[in-house]
Amino acid sequence: AHVPYIIKPYEDIVKNPKDTILFDEALHNQIDQQKEDLGADGALLKTPSGEVYHVNMLEKLLATILAKMSNFVPEAGIWLNTQRPEWNDANNALVGNGTSMVTLYYMRRFFSFLDHLIDSVDFTSFTVSVELYDFFKEISNELAKHKSLLTNKIGDQERQSFVDALGQAGSSYRNQIYNNGFSSKTADISTADLKVFIRISLSFIDHSIDANKREDGLYHAYNLITFEDQGGVSISYLDEMLEGQVAVLSSGYLSPAQADEVLNQMRKSKLYREDQNSYILYPNKDLPRFFEKNNVPNEVVENSTLLKTLLTNNNKQIIQKDSTGNYHFNGNFTNTDSLNNALSELPARYENLVSTEKDDLLHVFEDLFDHKSFTGRSGTFFGFEGLGSIYWHMVSKLALAVQEVLWESIHKQSNSKVSESLRKHYYAVVDGIGAHKTPKAYGAFPTDPYSHTPAGRGAQQPGMTGQVKEDILCRWGEFGVYAEGGKLFFDPSIVRSEEYLEEQKEFGFYDVENEKQTLTVPKHALCFTYCQVPIVYHRESNSKGIELVLSNGEKKKIDQHHLDVVDAANLFSRNGKISQIHIYFS
């Protein structure tokens, strides 16, 4: 897409990471005119000859990941200068000073997928735009050049050198496209070079994940960085967040045993809310009032000629003294910019003192209010995505992440004790979700969707959120239904025994023709539909395998617990050839 927003050069982003984007009004008007002339294609990037510029899937994947890597801060995460946090927009105030480990956790999963994708194709090279090729080579070279950093904890000066190099590479690529567009020239990235890039990127990501393990066994979600005046990029940390634990569990980095330990620690942490048997987004806390924060220490005033002079002259533009003898900054200041502007507006006779003391006063102000650590609604609200609040979508994300690790443990035949512990953790998370509760515990009808549950109250804000997709995926996962290589597999390893019927029952469903049908499900069996075809699990059976009931009345026996490519395709296409699937587990 051709958008009229211009990300500033890297040097400007470092100067003010909260002001990084310009709106190009002339370009906006040009794009609008092209949309009038060409329709929707007018909003797309063009070749030098004016045609829509097309690239392949790999270039799109690389453009995504290289943009992230150009904002990589080792041991801190992905720098949120022009990028907002991941799922939770209540953390939007982190943009500028914040870094996202959550993004990095998901990038690990992305890189692992890309690695698998490259392995699955028989190419020796891939053709991409020469501009992206140059970007790729710059990022790859900087990763290789700084590989020695992986052996130890990274110092602040080393971190800035690395961040500067990656940031400049991203800035050069952007400026090339802004100024000249794509030339339509191409270059080939060898598969070998691509694999090296993926592996070294994963090494840096894994190193950063290790560095973000907290003393309590949990993992940091979002951090803060500071470009120090004397040089170097330092890292400071925020409170634990549920989003960070979900993301690291989903990353694929932790072994099943390590994931189990994270879940053990979560249950003991301030994230666990016992009255709901579930997890809050972040720990509750007592917020200091404005008057508790806006108290300038006496020693600061005593050591400041400027402040003492202003007080003597009864100038209240910056500071004032109350009736009890305490000092306070001007109550209209909202951040350090407000103070900086006020200092600039003082009468000329204070100019020399302002020049001498401004930086010190700005540091004092930030120390008092700590605006840098302000995350947004997440740090000040008590409902919605606020303090002490459960947001049910994130709990379902947790359930899905735990289930993925559980299946990994089962498929890898890991320690059976670990698998059983993960199974208990999974169902403990599921049981905490509203649909499994009484109306009294949930605070509403359990089958009705609500977005969140604040501290001390029942479910609030009715309406379906994105939670529904995680719940559907989890339910399929509980039945052990998964597709791989065009085949469809069935594994009842984590189905709870109470899911199986104690007495036979009638099961109603709509078939592929949307006709209502009923099926008698026997004792010790369960039934669900997949692509509108009923699938019956028979737990206590003398036989083992699958029986397909075909629409023509014939039955087909299969001596394994998966459908081959042909039978799976018939099911996926809903062509009506299969009317029932019975699976027998001895």
N, C-alpha and C positions, 0 to 999 in steps of 0.2 A: 504494500500500500504506500501511496505517496501522501504523507501527512505534513501539514504546515507547522510542525513543531520541531525546533532545532535544539538539540542538546548541546550545551556549551562545551568549549574545549576543556580538557582535563585540568589545566592550571586554574581555570575559573571555578571549576567544581570544588577543588581543594580549598580555594579562598572562601567560598560560601556554598557548602553542600546542600543548603536548603533553598537555593535559588539557582536552578540548573537548566531551565528550559526557556527558550524564547519562542514567541509566536510570530511567524512570518506572514504578515497580512497580505503582502503582494502575492506570495505563493498560494495562500488560501484562496484569493480571488482567481488566480490562474487555474487552480484545481477545480473550483466551482464552474468556471467557464468550460473546462474540458469535459466535465460531467454533463453540462448542457449539450455539448456537441456530440459526445461519444456514449453517453449513458454511464453506467456504473464503471466501465473500463477507464473513464476519465480520472478516476481516483487512484489508478495504479501507476507504478513507475514505468517509464518508457525507455526504449532503446534510443540511441542517437538518431535513428531514422523515424522515431515517433511511434513505433509499435510497442504493444504491451510487452514488458520484459518477463520472460519465463525462466525459471530455474528448476532443478530437480529436487527430489525429496531430501537427499543428503545435504544439499546446500542450505535448505530451510532448517534442518536439524542442527547443522553446524553454526548457522547464524544465531540461532537461539542460545546454544551453549557457549559460543565465543563471547557473546554480549555479556553473559553472566560471568565468565572467567575473567573478562577485562575489569570486572568490579570485585574480584576475589581479594579478600584481605586474610592472609594466612592466620590461622588460629582464632579468627573472629567471625568469619562467614562472608556472605555476599553484601557488599556495601549498598545501603539503601539510599543512594543519592537521587536517582530518578525513578527508582523502583519502590513500590509500596510493599509492606509485609505480605505474607502469603494469605492464609485463609481469613485472618481476623482483622477487619478494617478498624476495630477499636484500638489497634496499635499504630494507626497511621501517623501519629506524631513522631514516631521513630525515624521517619524519612529525614535524611540529612546526616545525623550523627549515628544512626543505628546500623547494625549489621545483622544479617539473618542467617543463623545456623539452620533454621527450618528449611530455607531455600537450599542450603548446601546438602542437607540430608536427602532431600528429594533429587538434587542433582546427582548424588551418588547412584540413586536408582536409575536415573536417566542415562548416565554413563554406562551402567551395567547392561541396560537394554540396548544401547547403541553398540556396545562391544559384541553382544550376542547377535545383533542384526548384521554386523559386518562379517562375523564368522559364518553366517548362514548363506552368504552369497559368494559366488565364484568369480570375483573381480580382482584384478591386480592393481587397478587404479580407479579414481572417480573424477569426473570432469566438473569443475565449478568455475564461477566467475573469477577472473584474475584478481579482482579487488578482494574477494573473500579469501582467495588463496594466499595473498600477501598477509592478510589479517591472521589467518591460520598459522602461517610460518612464524610470524612475530610472536604470537602467544606461545606456540610450541617451543621456540627458541628460548624465550624467557623462563618457561617452566624448566627446561633442561639446564639452563645457566644457573638457576637457583636450587637445583636438586640437592645440593649439600645441606640446605636448611632443614631437610627432613630428618637429619640425624640427632638434632637436639631441639630444645625449646628455642623459639625464634626471638631475637632481640628487637627492640623497637626500631632501631636504626635499620637493621636488615629488613624488617617488615616494610618500612617506608620505601626502601630501594626497590623491593619487589612490587609493591603496590603501584609505585610511580611507573615502572616499566610496563606493567599490564594495562594501567590506565591510559598511558600514552599510545599504546597499540590500538586500544579501542577508539581513542580520540582521532587518531590518524585515519582509521577506516571510516568513521562517521564523516569527517571533513571531506574525504575523497568523494563520498556519495553525495554530500550536500553540495559541493562545489562543481562536480563534474558528472555525477550520475554514474551508471554502469556503462562501460565502454563496449560491452558485448564480446570482449576478448575473454578467452578461457585458459585455464591451466589444469593440469592433472595432479591430484593428491594421490600418492601411492597408498595402497592398502597398508603396507608396512608402516609408513609414517603416521597414518591415521591410528593404527593400533598403538604405536608408541605414545601418541598424544593422549589417547584414552587411558592408557596404563599410568602415565605419569600424573595425569589429572586426578585419577583415583588415588594415587599415592598421597598427593597433597590434601585431598579431601579427607582421607582416612586419618592423616596426621592431625588435621584440624578437629575431627570428631574426637580423637583421643584427648586433645587439649581441652575439650569442652565438657569432659566428664566432671561433674561436681563432686565435692567431698561426700555428699549424702548418697551418691550412686546414681543420681538423676543426671540429665544432660541440659546444658544451656539451650535456650530457644533463640533469644535475641540478645545481642551485646551492644556496647557503645564504643566508638573509637574516637580518639583525639589526635589531630596532627599537632604535635607539641611545638612550641615556639622555638625550642632549641634543636628541633629536628627529631624525627622518629614518630611512629604511630603506636600509641598505647591503647590498651583494651581495658574496659571496665565492664562489670557484669550486672545484670538485672536479676530480679527474683525468678524463681522457677515458674514455668508455664506448662500446662497440659499439652499445648500444641507442640512443644519441643519433644516431649516424650513420645507422642504419637508419630512424629516425623522420624525420630531416630529408630523407633521400632520398625517403621515402614522402609527404612533406607536399605536394608539388606546387609548392613555392616555388622550388626550384632549376631553372634551365634545364638542358637536357641537357649543355651544355658545363661548367656549374658542377658538376653532379653527377659528371661525368667527372673533374674536378679533385679533388673530395672522395675519389673512389675511388683516384686516383693517390696522394694523400697517405696514405690508409689503408694502402696497400701498403708505405709507407715508415715507418709509425708503429709504436709499441710494441704496438699491438693485433694486428699480424700475427704469426702463429706459423709460422715457416718449416718446422719439422719435420712439421707437419700441413697445410701449404699452406692455412691457414684463419685465423680470427680469434678471439681470446679476448675475454671479456666486458669486461675491464679489465686494464690492465698489471699484471704481477707486481711485487712490491716487498718489500723487507726490512722486517718489522715490528719496531719497537723493543720490547725486553722491558720488563716493568713496572718493574724496578729502573733501567732506563735513563731512564724517564720521570719517576719519582717522586723527583726530586732538586730540592729547593727551593734556589735560588741563595743564596749567603751574603749578598749585598747585600740581598735581600728580608728575611732574618732581622735583619740589622743595622739596617734601617730600620723595623722593626716592634717597637714597645714591647710589644705583646701577646705576640708570639711569644717575645721575649727573656724576658719575665716568666714565661711558662709553662715555658720551659726551666729558668729559675733555680729555679722551684718544683717541678721534676721532674713537671709535669703533662703527660701524654702523650695527652690526649684529641684534640689537634689536630696536634701535631708532636713529633718526637723526633730526637735526634742519635745517629748510630751510632758505632761504635768508631773509625772513620777520620775522624770530624769532619764528616761530611756530614749534611745535614738532609733529613727525609722527612715528608710528610703521613702521618697515620694510614692504615695499609694496609687498613683496613676500609671506607674511603670508596669509594663507587661512582660518585658524581657530585657536582655542586655542592650538590644538596639534602642529601646526607649531611653535607657540611661545614657547611652552613647550620644544620642541626639540631644538630650537635655544638657549634657556637658558641653556640647558644641554651641548651644544657644546661650550659655552664660555670658554675662557682660565681658567686654574685652579685657578688663583689669584682672580677670582670673585666668587669662590665656596661658601664662607660663606655668601656673600651678596645675592647670588641666593637662597640659602637655607632659608634665612630670608624673602625675598621679593617676592618669586615666586608666592605664592597664591594670594597676593594682585595685582600683575601685571596681572595675568590671569583674575581676576575679572574686572580690569580696561579695559582690551582688550574686554571682553565679553560685558561689559556695552556700549562700543563704537559701536560695530558692531551688537550686539544682534543676533548672529547667531542662538541662540536657537529658536527664533521666525520665522526663515526662513522656509517657508512651501514648497518651490519648485518652479516650474514654475508658480504656482498660485500667487506668490508674486513678480515676476519679469517680466513675459511676458505680452504683451498687446493684443495678438491674441490668437487663439485656446482657451484653458481653462484659459486664462490670465485675467489681470485686465480690468474691464470695458466691458468684453466680455459676450455676451449671448451664452450659449451652449444649443441648442434647445432640446437635449435629457432631460436635467434636467427640462426644462420648461414643457415638456410632463409628466415627473414624478410628477411635481407639480399639473398638471391638474388631473391626476389619484388620487393623494392623496386627493385633494379637493373634487373630485366626491365621493370618498369613505365616507368621512365625511358627505357630502350632503345626500347620501342614508341612512346613519345611522340616521341622523336627521329625515328623512321622515319615516323610518320604526319604529323609536321609538316614532313617533308622537310628536316630540319636538315642541318648540315654532315655530309657522308658520312664524313669522317674521325672525327668525334665519334661517330657511330653505330657505326662499326667498332670504335672503342676501347671503347665501352660494351658491345658484343657480346663482346669479349675479356674484359672485366672480369666480365661475367655468367658466362661459361663457366669462368673461373678460380675463381669462388666455387663454382659447381656441382661442379667437379672436386675441390674440397677437401672436399666432403661425403662421409661414409663409404661410401655405396653405390658410389662410383666408385674405391675404393681397394683395394689388396691387403690380405689379412688381416694381413700383417706391419706395414704402415703404419697400419692402422686399429686393430690390437690385438684384433680379434674378427672373426667372420664379417661381411663387409661388408653382407650383406643383412639382418642382424639389427639392429633398432633399439636404440640406446643413447642415454641422455640427454646425457652429457657426457664430455669427455676431459681429465683433470687434467694439469698440467705433468708431463712425464717419464713418463707412463703411457699405456696404450692406453685404448680406450673403456670406460666404466664405467656401472653402473646400467642393466641391460637393461630394456626396456619402451618401448612406443610413447608419445610425447608429442604435443602439438599440432602438432609439426613436420609431420606427415603432410598437413595441409590445405594448407600452403604448398607442399609438394612436388607435390601434385596440381595446384594452380593454376599452378605453374611449368611443369609438363609440358604442360598445355593451352596455356599461353602459348608454349612452344617450338614447338608445331605451328601457332601463329598462329590458334587457334580462339577466336572471341569473339562474343558476342551483343550486338546493338545495335538498338533499335527493333523488336524482335520478329524481326529477321533474324539469320541465322547466317553469319559471315564466316570465310574461310580465307585465310591469308597465310603462305607458307613462308619469309619473309625471313630468319628467324634459325635455321632448321633446319640442323644440321650435316651436311655432305656425307656423313660416315660413317654417318649414320642410314639412308641409302638402300642397298638391297640390291645386292650385286655379282652375286649369282645368285638365281634365283627360289626361293622357299620357300613352304611351307605355313603358313598362319596359322590357329590354332585360336581359337575364341571361342564365347560363349554368346549366342544371339539373344534377342529380346524375349520369346520363349516359354520361355526358359531351356533351349533345346535346343542341344546341342553341334554346332557347324558348323565346316567348314574352308573356307579360301579360298586359292587360289593367287595369291601376290603376285609379279609379274614383276620382272625385273632393273631397276635404276634406279628402284625404287618403294619406298614404305614404307606400313605399315598400322597403324592404331590404331582403337579403337572409341570411339564417342560415343553415349550413350544406347543402348548395346548394338547399334549399327549399325556395321559396318566402314566406315572411310573410308580410301581408298587415294590417296596422293599419287603422281602420275606425273611425274618430274622431266624426263625427256628425251622430249618428245612433239611431234608436228607440229601438234597441235590445242591449243586453249586453252578452258577452261571446265569445266563440271561435267556428268557423266552420272549420273543417278539410275537405279538398277536397282530397279524396283518389284516388289512381292510377286507381282503377276499376270504377271510376266515381261516387261512392257513396259519400254522405256528412254526416259528423258526427257532431252533435251539443254538445257543452260542455257549461254548465252554469257558468263557472268560468274563470279566466284569467290565468290558468296554465295548462300544460299538465301533465297527471299522468305518473307514472313510465313506463307503457307500451308504451304509445304514444311517450313519450320523448325518449325511447330507440329506437323506430323505426326511429325517426329523427336523433339521434346521430349516428346510425349505417349506415345511408344513404342506407337503403335497398329498397328505392323506393316506399314504401307503402303509404307515404304521398306526395302528389304533390303540395299542396298549404295549407297555414294556414291563415285564415282571423280572425282578432280579432276586436271586436266591443266594443267601449267605449261610454257609453251614456253621 
